[in-house]
Amino acid sequence: MVAWVNDDKTLRAYGSKTDAYATFKGMLEDGNPPDNFDALLKEAAAADKRFEKSLEAVPDR
């Protein structure tokens, strides 16, 4: 599980493009999270790889 938090470079304010609640609502409307545990694990593994790759691209982290 990944917590979505703010820092000085990634502020997720209400009403902004990256508003956490709006983003989560959009995910639910798109069928996320998956309906069964196996599909959830598969998507979580893929998301983990994308997350790790994104961290490599951020300088000074």
N, C-alpha and C positions, 0 to 999 in steps of 0.2 A: 504494500500500500504506500502511496506517495501522498504526502500532505502538500496542499497547494497554499503557499504562504507568500506574504509580501516581503520584499527587501527594497533597498534603495534603487534598484534597477528594474524591478518588475512589479510595480504597484498595480493592484487589481481593484480599482475603485468601482463603487456602484455606478452603473450606467455607462461605464467605459467599454471599449471593445473587448477587453479581457476580464470583464466582470465575472467572477467565479460562478455566481448563481445563474446568470444568463448562459454561460458556457455549459454548465451542467444540465440546464433545461434543454439546450440544443442537443446535447448528447442523448438524453432520454428520448427526445423526439426522433432521433436517428437510430433508435434501437439499441442503445447502450445503457446499462450493461446488458450483456447477452442473457438469454433465457435459461441457460444451463451451465453447470459448473465447469464442464470440460471446455466449452467455448470461452468462458470467462478466463480460465487458465491460459488458453492459447492467446487470447487478446492481451492479457497481462504480460505474458512473456515477450510479445512483440513490442508492447509499449515500453517495457523495461529496456529493450535494446535501443529503441529510439531515444529514450531519456538519457541513457549513458552516452550515446553519440552526441546528443545536444550539449551535454556537459563538456565534452571535449572541445567543442567549438567556442565556448565562452571563455574569454581571456580573464585572467586573475581570479579564477575560482578554484 
